[in-house]
């Protein structure tokens, strides 16, 4: 099955391609010649995911899915949440985002956090959503050079490494995006279009 992923994020696209495997022919926005950014102005992760998939579906009339992911930190009232990529500004700078999170957590003992992903799939003008959540904690300083975004400061429950210290294959077994993607794959495998 051919699917468009409504993203320009090469790290995210690689994770999806590895997870979806050869059963799906996955095309990125660049592959279909779409170079612009899709607005992310909604106030929830789910609404952002739905908006992005709808945007591409209406423009290209194709099977499409998009995801939106956020880091939700308990002590910061679930910030950065839907603004995770732009937490420190519109330039989407991961290092600045991490610094801002760590600054805001200075002196706070509650480091509970969770990564949340929502995938919005549109096929034949019908929308389906799949959610994945991984609970964990935020550590005091970045560790690891794999992964992206906030991976270097997030340690999932029952792990002793950050997401930036594990391989993409390991991450694809346990991550929030992997959980949501597994639900997407199960749905597509069971549904006959």
matplotlib code that plots the C-alpha trace (Angstrom):
import matplotlib.pyplot as plt

x = [0.0, 1.2, 1.1, 2.2, 3.7, 2.9, 6.3, 9.7, 11.4, 14.0, 14.5, 10.8, 10.5, 13.3, 11.7, 8.4, 10.1, 11.9, 8.8, 6.4, 8.8, 8.5, 4.8, 4.1, 5.5, 6.1, 6.6, 7.5, 6.3, 9.6, 9.0, 5.7, 7.2, 5.6, 8.3, 6.3, 5.7, 2.2, 0.8, 0.7, -1.7, -4.1, -4.3, -3.9, -1.5, -4.5, -5.9, -2.5, -2.1, -5.6, -5.1, -1.8, -3.3, -6.4, -4.2, -2.3, -5.4, -7.3, -4.3, -3.3, -6.3, -4.1, -3.8, -2.0, -1.0, 0.6, 1.7, 2.1, 4.2, 4.7, 6.6, 4.3, 6.0, 3.9, 5.5, 5.2, 1.4, 2.0, 4.3, 5.8, 3.0, 1.6, 4.3, 7.2, 9.0, 8.6, 9.0, 11.9, 10.8, 9.6, 13.0, 12.4, 15.8, 16.1, 19.1, 17.3, 14.1, 16.1, 17.8, 14.5, 13.0, 15.9, 15.9, 12.2, 12.8, 15.7, 15.0, 11.9, 12.0, 9.0, 10.5, 7.6, 7.0, 5.5, 5.9, 2.6, 2.1, -1.1, -1.2, -4.0, -4.7, -7.0, -8.1, -11.1, -12.1, -12.3, -10.1, -8.7, -6.5, -4.0, -2.3, 0.9, 2.2, 5.4, 5.9, 9.2, 11.3, 13.4, 17.1, 19.3, 21.4, 21.4, 23.0, 23.4, 23.8, 21.2, 17.6, 16.3, 14.2, 14.0, 15.4, 18.6, 16.8, 14.0, 14.4, 11.4, 10.1, 11.9, 14.9, 18.3, 19.2, 17.8, 16.1, 19.2, 21.4, 19.5, 19.5, 16.6, 15.8, 15.5, 13.5, 11.1, 10.2, 9.2, 8.6, 5.4, 5.6, 6.2, 3.1, 0.9, 2.5, 1.7, -1.9, -1.9, -0.3, -2.8, -5.7, -4.5, -3.9, -7.4, -9.2, -10.0, -10.1]
y = [0.0, 3.5, 6.0, 9.6, 10.8, 14.4, 15.4, 16.8, 15.5, 13.1, 11.4, 10.8, 9.5, 7.1, 5.8, 5.3, 3.6, 1.1, 0.4, 0.0, -2.1, -3.2, -3.9, -0.2, 2.2, 5.3, 8.7, 11.9, 15.4, 16.0, 12.8, 14.3, 17.7, 19.5, 21.8, 24.1, 23.7, 22.7, 25.0, 23.6, 26.1, 23.7, 23.6, 19.8, 17.2, 15.2, 18.3, 19.1, 15.6, 15.7, 19.1, 18.0, 14.9, 16.7, 19.5, 17.0, 14.8, 17.8, 18.9, 15.6, 13.3, 10.4, 8.0, 10.0, 9.9, 12.5, 12.5, 15.0, 14.4, 16.3, 16.0, 16.6, 17.3, 17.0, 19.8, 22.2, 21.7, 19.3, 21.8, 21.9, 19.7, 20.7, 23.4, 20.9, 21.7, 25.4, 25.7, 28.1, 29.9, 29.4, 28.2, 24.7, 24.5, 21.3, 22.4, 25.6, 23.7, 21.3, 24.2, 25.9, 22.7, 22.1, 25.7, 25.6, 22.3, 23.8, 23.0, 20.9, 17.3, 16.0, 15.0, 12.9, 13.2, 11.4, 11.4, 11.3, 10.7, 10.8, 9.5, 10.7, 8.4, 9.4, 6.9, 7.4, 10.6, 8.8, 9.8, 7.3, 8.3, 6.1, 7.2, 6.1, 7.2, 6.4, 7.5, 8.4, 11.1, 14.1, 13.9, 16.9, 17.0, 15.6, 12.2, 10.4, 11.5, 9.3, 10.3, 13.8, 16.4, 15.8, 12.2, 13.0, 14.1, 11.5, 8.1, 5.8, 4.0, 0.6, 1.8, 3.2, 5.0, 8.0, 7.6, 9.2, 6.4, 3.6, 2.6, 3.4, -0.4, -0.5, 2.8, 1.4, -1.4, 0.8, 4.4, 6.4, 6.6, 2.9, 2.2, 4.5, 3.0, -0.5, 0.4, 2.0, -1.2, -3.5, -1.4, -1.4, -5.1, -5.8, -3.3, -4.1, -0.9]
z = [0.0, -0.9, 1.9, 2.1, 5.4, 5.9, 7.3, 6.3, 9.5, 8.1, 11.5, 12.0, 8.4, 8.9, 12.1, 10.3, 7.3, 9.6, 11.5, 8.5, 6.5, 2.9, 3.1, 2.7, 0.1, 2.1, 0.4, 2.2, 1.4, -0.4, -2.5, -3.8, -4.4, -1.4, 0.0, 2.3, 6.0, 7.1, 9.7, 13.3, 14.9, 16.7, 20.5, 21.0, 19.6, 18.1, 16.4, 14.9, 13.5, 12.0, 10.5, 8.8, 7.3, 6.1, 4.5, 2.4, 1.6, 0.3, -1.8, -3.3, -2.8, -1.6, 1.3, 3.9, 7.5, 9.8, 13.4, 16.0, 19.1, 22.3, 25.5, 28.5, 31.8, 34.9, 36.9, 34.0, 33.6, 30.6, 28.8, 26.3, 24.9, 21.6, 21.4, 21.9, 18.6, 19.0, 22.8, 22.7, 19.5, 15.9, 14.6, 16.1, 17.8, 19.8, 21.9, 22.9, 23.7, 26.0, 27.7, 28.4, 29.8, 32.1, 33.2, 34.1, 36.0, 38.1, 41.8, 41.0, 42.2, 40.3, 36.9, 35.7, 32.0, 29.0, 25.3, 23.4, 19.7, 17.8, 14.2, 11.9, 8.9, 6.1, 3.6, 1.3, 3.0, 6.4, 9.4, 11.9, 14.9, 16.9, 20.1, 21.7, 25.1, 27.0, 30.6, 32.0, 33.7, 32.7, 33.7, 34.7, 31.5, 28.0, 27.5, 24.1, 20.5, 18.8, 18.4, 18.1, 19.9, 23.6, 23.4, 25.2, 28.4, 28.5, 30.3, 29.9, 32.9, 33.5, 31.4, 32.5, 29.2, 27.5, 24.1, 22.6, 23.9, 22.2, 18.6, 16.3, 16.2, 20.0, 20.1, 17.5, 19.9, 22.8, 21.8, 21.8, 18.0, 17.8, 19.9, 17.7, 14.5, 15.7, 16.1, 12.6, 11.1, 12.9, 11.7, 8.1, 8.1, 9.5, 7.3, 3.6, 1.5]

ax = plt.figure().add_subplot(projection="3d")
ax.plot(x, y, z, "-o")
ax.set_aspect("equal")
plt.show()
